[in-house]
């Protein structure tokens, strides 16, 4: 099964590379894969993030059918890149359908709030893909896809904090934030202006809840991986609030805020969460131990610096926006390289440790 998991991770990685290249193409950087630019959003959301999330969920469930979700996400992305758009969208649609079934299976085993929310999030991914297949406006699909990602991350953070002491009103506030996100995504399917403002309010509400109740507020005072993850999480919540403000401005008719809304959310928030959780998720998927390294701060700092260049400078100059986008890509590449280097070093250290232990046993 490990080889299969690695193959699925390879599909996800290929989708990420294609999505990044497509994003650069939209900023005027010439690339040799024209289909990447046309399918930038679905490649990033479904082909990469959806594939990885589905793979993690399949491992948690432990049933063979669950692996059909990441496989469909990866193959759908491959078909889109090959130019078979209709076939790619249909195959991609199968991924959230299977993930929804996986979520329901998990709820039957453990009917917990965060698992129910994961099912709701999967439904949002399904809605976004269905709207895309039906020919809806890109921002309608984007709202549903971002609802999928935001609610998935919120559910995971809720799980991490479920044993922590919270004010009695915390659960109600969390529920209200989730309802705002869902109602906003739904309303945007018909009224972009009204729905966009409600959706934006939901994003800000989720950011405020996480900033107030997440354990990252305490673990940021520790050290090692816990501190690194906490910094990434708290920075991500700040970008989520910025995304909410920008989304409200975009929905009010200020088109110049669109890039800020999409990328403060997609890169600032979502990828901060990816950088925070990847050192834990990748070893589980690849069955390889990973030792924390302070080098992980380098791509994290580069990602947030590049976003500041893109969003703050890009509002005044398209050239700065382009350079910010290029630096975004460099940050993601640096993170992949750092992760690979850390995995290799951890594997070498583990192998050396085993060799030393065997040598000592042979001398006894």
C-alpha positions, 0 to 999 in steps of 0.5 A: 500500500505504501507504493500506492500512497506514494503514487497518489502523492506524486499525482498530487505533486504534479497537480500542484506544479501544474497549478503553480505554473498556471498561476504564473501564466495568468501573471504573464509568465510564459509556460509550455502548458496552456491547459494549466492556466485555464484550469488553475483553480480546479488543479489546486483545489481538487488535484492537489489539496483535494487529493491530499485531504482524501488520501489522509481520510482514506488512511484514517478509514482504512478501507480500500474503496476510500482510495478511489477519492484521491485517485479520481482527484489525481486522474481528473487533474491529469485529464484536464492537463491533457486537454480532455476537459469534459472527461477530466471534470466528470472524473474529478467530480467522483472524488468528492462523491467518494470522500462524502461516502468516506465521511459518512462511514467515519461518522457512523463509527464516531459521531463527533462534531468535527467529523460531521463538519468534514462531511459538510465540507466534502459536500461543498467540494462536490457543489463547487465541482458540480457548478463548474461542470454546469458552466457556472461563473468561476467565483461561484465555484471558488466560493464553494471550493474555499468553503470546502477548504476553510471548513475542513481546516476548521474541523481539524482545528476543532478536533485539536482543541476539543479537550481544551477548556473553552467558554460555554459560548464557544460552540455556538460562536463556532456554529454561527461562523460555519453557518455564515460560510455555508449561507454565503457560498449558497447565496453567491450561487444566485447573488454575488453581491449579497452572498459575497458579503455574507461569505466574507463575514463567515471567513472573518468569523472563522478567523476570529474563532480560531485566533481566540480558541486555538491551542496555537495561542499557548503552543507558540510559547513553547519550542521546536515543531509546536512553536513552528506550527503555531506561528504558521497557524496564527499567521494563517488566521490573520490572512483569513481575516484579510481575505474576508475583508478583501472578499467583501470589497470584491463583492461590493464591486471593487474588482481590484480586490479580487486577487487579494481575496483569492490569494490571501485565502488560498495562499496566505491561509490554506498554504499556511495550514499546509506548511503547519501540518505537512511535517505531521501528515507526510510521514503518516502517508509515506510511512517515513519518520520526519524530524523537525528542522528549523529550516522549515521557517525559511519557506514559511517566511518567504511565503508570507513575504511574497504575499505582502509583495503581491498584495500590498505592492501589487495593488499599485503595480502589476510588475510587483504583483507578478514578482510576488507571484513568482516568489510565491512559487519559489516559497512552495518550491523551497518548502517541498525541497526542505521537506524532502531534505528533512525526510532524507536526513531523518531516514539517514539518521534512523538507518544509522541508529538501527545500524549502531543498535544492531552492532551493539547487540552483535557485540554482546 
